[in-house]
Amino acid sequence: MTTDGAGGTGNEDHVSTVASLSRRVIGSFGTIVGRVSSLNMPPALARWVAGVDVATAAGSAAVDVPDHATTLLLRSDKRELIVMGPRTRAAYHVAAPGHSCVRVRMRPGRAQALLGRPLRDLADRALPLRELPGLDVDQLAADPVAALEEALADWPEPPERLEEAAHLLVGTTVATAAARLHISERRLHTLFTDGTGLSPKHFARIDRVRTVLAADAGRWSDIAATAGYYDQSHMTAEFRHFMGVPPAAFTAGRRPAATPCTA
């Protein structure tokens, strides 16, 4: 039997109930927080947005897991719109109970079109937005889906190439993805850094970690294979890099200490 480096066993048969909680939330944002209400999206909005939810802090420890998406966030009490770039490491924090926010997780390439600028310098940053043309902040707080539908109704939909590339990277190498798209690896790198704020390899690494977090209960070796790792030890090393602890420790609740959220 091997160990995961934090007191857990690397060959445990089942992921704990903590992973089940993670799985319910990871599909949209990957935040384990007090209360999260995911909103249904009409097809027209789904072309732009990967998920919309309203999260309310419960005063207990929360985990923001790594995310390769760019997110628009509105703090309900401040009516301040913020753009959050890709998150390359997990964040463990405690927010004051009762604070809520609307979060809009954008599909690959869509945030670049909305902001009118490349995202290459947005990773691990949160920047205030004075305004987003056509988006009413008060309406976003009251009815996020309706506000986004109205704001995006007249926007021309951006090309699908980046999202197609993102899907290819889930199960193949950067070189193979570039070849299937009939572009050079350099061009693919530029496409990703401008459109997501991450290199193709970094994007794929985060996607694999999110796959582990969203996995159904099973053997770690099977989860590693499904997520696209070489083996279980590769998965454990990568998970520790992004989450701060190995997978068995995380699912058992042995995590880095949470710090107060001051945002």
C-alpha positions as CSV (number, residue, x, y, z in Angstrom):
1,M,0.0,0.0,0.0
2,T,1.3,3.4,-0.9
3,T,0.8,6.7,0.9
4,D,-0.3,10.0,-0.5
5,G,2.1,12.0,1.6
6,A,-0.4,13.4,4.0
7,G,-1.4,10.5,6.1
8,G,-3.9,9.1,3.6
9,T,-3.6,5.9,1.5
10,G,-3.0,6.2,-2.2
11,N,-5.0,3.1,-3.0
12,E,-8.2,3.9,-1.1
13,D,-11.1,2.4,-2.9
14,H,-13.6,5.2,-2.6
15,V,-13.6,9.0,-2.7
16,S,-15.2,10.4,0.5
17,T,-18.5,12.4,0.8
18,V,-16.5,15.6,0.5
19,A,-15.8,14.7,-3.1
20,S,-19.6,14.2,-3.6
21,L,-20.1,17.8,-2.3
22,S,-17.4,19.0,-4.7
23,R,-18.9,17.1,-7.6
24,R,-22.3,18.9,-7.2
25,V,-20.7,22.3,-7.5
26,I,-17.6,21.7,-9.7
27,G,-19.7,21.5,-12.9
28,S,-20.2,25.3,-12.9
29,F,-17.6,26.9,-10.7
30,G,-15.8,24.6,-8.4
31,T,-16.5,26.5,-5.2
32,I,-17.4,24.6,-2.1
33,V,-19.2,27.4,-0.2
34,G,-22.3,27.9,2.0
35,R,-25.2,27.9,-0.5
36,V,-25.0,27.8,-4.3
37,S,-28.0,28.2,-6.5
38,S,-27.2,27.4,-10.2
39,L,-29.5,29.0,-12.7
40,N,-30.9,27.4,-15.8
41,M,-29.8,29.0,-19.1
42,P,-31.6,29.3,-22.4
43,P,-29.7,28.0,-25.4
44,A,-28.8,31.4,-26.8
45,L,-27.1,32.3,-23.5
46,A,-25.4,29.0,-23.2
47,R,-23.4,29.8,-26.4
48,W,-21.7,32.5,-24.3
49,V,-21.9,31.3,-20.7
50,A,-20.8,28.0,-19.1
51,G,-22.7,28.7,-15.9
52,V,-24.5,31.3,-13.8
53,D,-25.0,31.0,-10.1
54,V,-25.7,32.9,-6.9
55,A,-23.4,32.0,-4.1
56,T,-24.0,32.9,-0.4
57,A,-21.3,32.6,2.2
58,A,-22.1,30.7,5.3
59,G,-19.2,31.8,7.5
60,S,-17.5,28.5,7.2
61,A,-14.4,27.5,5.2
62,A,-14.8,27.5,1.5
63,V,-12.6,26.3,-1.3
64,D,-12.2,28.0,-4.7
65,V,-10.7,25.3,-6.9
66,P,-8.5,26.0,-9.9
67,D,-10.4,27.2,-12.9
68,H,-9.3,27.9,-16.5
69,A,-12.4,30.1,-17.2
70,T,-12.8,33.8,-16.8
71,T,-15.7,34.8,-14.5
72,L,-17.7,38.0,-14.1
73,L,-18.7,38.6,-10.5
74,L,-21.2,41.0,-8.9
75,R,-21.2,41.5,-5.2
76,S,-24.8,42.0,-4.4
77,D,-24.2,44.4,-1.5
78,K,-21.7,46.6,-3.4
79,R,-23.1,46.5,-6.9
80,E,-19.6,46.3,-8.1
81,L,-18.8,44.3,-11.3
82,I,-15.5,42.4,-11.3
83,V,-13.7,40.3,-13.9
84,M,-11.8,37.4,-12.4
85,G,-9.2,35.8,-14.6
86,P,-8.3,32.1,-14.5
87,R,-7.4,30.7,-11.1
88,T,-4.2,28.6,-11.2
89,R,-4.2,27.4,-7.5
90,A,-6.9,26.6,-5.0
91,A,-7.9,29.3,-2.5
92,Y,-9.1,28.4,1.0
93,H,-10.9,31.2,2.7
94,V,-13.7,32.1,5.1
95,A,-16.2,34.9,4.1
96,A,-18.5,36.7,6.4
97,P,-21.9,34.9,6.5
98,G,-24.7,36.4,4.4
99,H,-22.5,38.0,1.7
100,S,-23.8,36.9,-1.7
101,C,-22.6,37.3,-5.3
102,V,-23.7,36.6,-8.8
103,R,-21.1,34.7,-10.8
104,V,-21.0,34.3,-14.6
105,R,-18.5,31.7,-15.8
106,M,-17.7,32.4,-19.5
107,R,-17.0,29.9,-22.2
108,P,-13.5,29.8,-23.7
109,G,-12.9,32.9,-25.9
110,R,-16.2,34.7,-24.9
111,A,-14.7,36.9,-22.2
112,Q,-12.1,38.2,-24.7
113,A,-14.9,39.2,-27.1
114,L,-16.9,40.9,-24.3
115,L,-14.0,42.8,-22.8
116,G,-12.5,43.7,-26.2
117,R,-8.9,42.8,-25.1
118,P,-6.7,39.8,-24.8
119,L,-6.7,37.9,-21.5
120,R,-3.0,37.1,-21.3
121,D,-2.4,39.2,-18.2
122,L,-5.5,38.2,-16.2
123,A,-4.5,34.9,-14.7
124,D,-4.9,35.0,-10.9
125,R,-6.1,38.6,-11.0
126,A,-9.4,40.3,-10.2
127,L,-10.1,43.7,-11.8
128,P,-13.0,46.1,-11.4
129,L,-15.2,46.8,-14.5
130,R,-16.6,50.3,-14.7
131,E,-19.2,49.0,-17.1
132,L,-19.9,46.3,-19.6
133,P,-21.8,47.7,-22.6
134,G,-25.5,46.8,-22.5
135,L,-25.3,45.1,-19.1
136,D,-27.5,46.7,-16.3
137,V,-25.8,45.9,-13.0
138,D,-29.1,46.3,-10.9
139,Q,-30.9,43.9,-13.3
140,L,-28.0,41.5,-13.1
141,A,-28.4,41.4,-9.3
142,A,-32.2,40.9,-9.6
143,D,-32.5,38.6,-12.6
144,P,-29.0,37.4,-13.9
145,V,-30.3,35.3,-16.8
146,A,-32.6,38.0,-18.1
147,A,-29.9,40.7,-17.8
148,L,-27.3,38.6,-19.6
149,E,-29.8,37.7,-22.4
150,E,-30.6,41.3,-23.0
151,A,-26.9,42.4,-22.9
152,L,-25.7,39.7,-25.3
153,A,-28.6,39.7,-27.7
154,D,-26.9,41.9,-30.3
155,W,-23.4,40.7,-29.8
156,P,-21.9,38.8,-32.8
157,E,-20.9,35.3,-31.6
158,P,-17.1,34.9,-31.6
159,P,-15.5,32.0,-33.6
160,E,-15.6,28.5,-32.2
161,R,-12.0,27.6,-32.8
162,L,-10.8,28.2,-29.2
163,E,-13.6,26.1,-27.7
164,E,-12.9,23.4,-30.2
165,A,-9.2,23.5,-29.3
166,A,-10.2,23.3,-25.6
167,H,-12.2,20.1,-26.2
168,L,-9.4,18.5,-28.2
169,L,-6.9,19.2,-25.4
170,V,-8.9,17.1,-22.9
171,G,-7.8,13.9,-24.5
172,T,-4.7,14.7,-26.6
173,T,-1.4,16.6,-26.7
174,V,-0.9,20.2,-27.7
175,A,0.9,19.0,-30.9
176,T,-2.0,16.7,-31.8
177,A,-4.6,19.4,-31.1
178,A,-2.7,21.9,-33.3
179,A,-2.4,19.4,-36.1
180,R,-6.2,18.5,-36.0
181,L,-7.0,22.3,-36.2
182,H,-4.5,22.7,-39.0
183,I,-2.6,25.4,-37.2
184,S,1.0,25.6,-35.8
185,E,1.7,25.0,-32.1
186,R,2.8,28.6,-31.8
187,R,-0.5,29.8,-33.2
188,L,-2.4,27.5,-30.8
189,H,-0.3,29.0,-27.9
190,T,-1.3,32.5,-28.9
191,L,-4.9,31.5,-29.3
192,F,-5.0,30.2,-25.8
193,T,-3.0,33.0,-24.0
194,D,-5.1,35.7,-25.7
195,G,-8.4,33.9,-25.3
196,T,-8.1,32.3,-21.9
197,G,-5.0,33.9,-20.2
198,L,-3.3,30.4,-20.0
199,S,-1.0,28.4,-22.2
200,P,-2.6,25.3,-23.8
201,K,-0.6,23.0,-21.4
202,H,-1.6,25.0,-18.3
203,F,-5.2,25.0,-19.5
204,A,-5.1,21.2,-19.9
205,R,-3.5,20.6,-16.5
206,I,-6.2,22.6,-14.7
207,D,-8.9,20.7,-16.7
208,R,-7.5,17.4,-15.5
209,V,-7.5,18.5,-11.9
210,R,-11.1,19.6,-12.2
211,T,-11.9,16.2,-13.7
212,V,-10.5,14.5,-10.6
213,L,-12.5,16.8,-8.3
214,A,-15.7,16.0,-10.3
215,A,-15.1,12.3,-10.4
216,D,-17.5,9.7,-9.2
217,A,-16.4,7.5,-6.3
218,G,-13.9,4.9,-7.4
219,R,-10.3,3.8,-7.1
220,W,-7.7,6.5,-7.4
221,S,-5.9,4.6,-10.2
222,D,-9.1,4.5,-12.2
223,I,-9.8,8.2,-11.7
224,A,-6.2,9.0,-12.8
225,A,-6.6,7.0,-16.0
226,T,-10.0,8.6,-16.8
227,A,-8.6,12.1,-16.2
228,G,-5.7,11.5,-18.6
229,Y,-2.7,11.1,-16.2
230,Y,0.2,8.8,-16.9
231,D,-0.5,7.0,-13.6
232,Q,-1.7,7.5,-10.0
233,S,1.5,9.1,-8.8
234,H,1.4,11.6,-11.7
235,M,-2.2,12.6,-10.6
236,T,-1.2,12.9,-7.0
237,A,1.7,15.2,-7.8
238,E,-0.4,17.4,-10.0
239,F,-3.3,17.5,-7.5
240,R,-0.9,18.5,-4.8
241,H,0.6,21.3,-7.0
242,F,-2.8,22.8,-7.7
243,M,-4.7,22.0,-4.5
244,G,-1.9,22.2,-1.9
245,V,-2.6,18.7,-0.6
246,P,-2.9,15.2,-2.2
247,P,-6.3,14.0,-3.3
248,A,-6.9,11.6,-0.4
249,A,-6.1,14.3,2.1
250,F,-8.4,16.8,0.4
251,T,-11.4,14.4,0.3
252,A,-10.8,13.5,3.9
253,G,-10.9,17.2,4.9
254,R,-7.2,17.6,5.7
255,R,-6.7,20.9,3.8
256,P,-4.6,24.1,4.1
257,A,-5.9,26.5,6.7
258,A,-8.5,28.9,5.5
259,T,-7.8,32.6,5.6
260,P,-10.3,35.5,6.0
261,C,-11.8,36.8,2.8
262,T,-11.4,40.5,2.6
263,A,-12.9,41.1,-0.9
